[in-house]
């Protein structure tokens, strides 16, 4: 039995996506915000952490997995990264409807920036779509398709959430 390299192309790609999503989180989410980092059985957030901590948790998880690999444990890094990204998508989706109209973060389109009502409706639906995308990604990681298929699901879920948000916003602006 031959061992595959620890950092294959798919692992590097997923780590890159994780880095981009983490940086995007730090840019988009105010660092003084308190974000949920645990949900109870009823689905309600019951533990919160400062944004900086909540956004770094997935990176810490990846570092721990890398150490486990170094110690000889079997870790499916691609699944772990995708689950972390899905969790971040859930957090971001939960936060989007709470954002106020601004020029820095959110679905910033000319018509959302001109109309506060459009901004609120767009971010309500963008949050729902992002949370759905995060859930789809996590379920896909649990189902355990081949790594490249998992990567395709991740990219497709993100793209559909983003494009769906833009389409909803545009439709609202045309009314």
Secondary structure, DSSP 8 states (H G I E B T S, - for coil): -----TT-HHHHHHHHHHHHHHHHHHHHS-TT-EEEEEE-TTS-EEEEEEHHHHHHHHHHHHHHHHHHHHTT----HHHHHHHHHHHHHHHHHHHHTT--S-SSSS---HHHHH-HHHHHHHHHHHHHHHHHHHHHHHHHHHHT--HHHHHHHHHHHHHHHHHHHHHHHHHHHH-
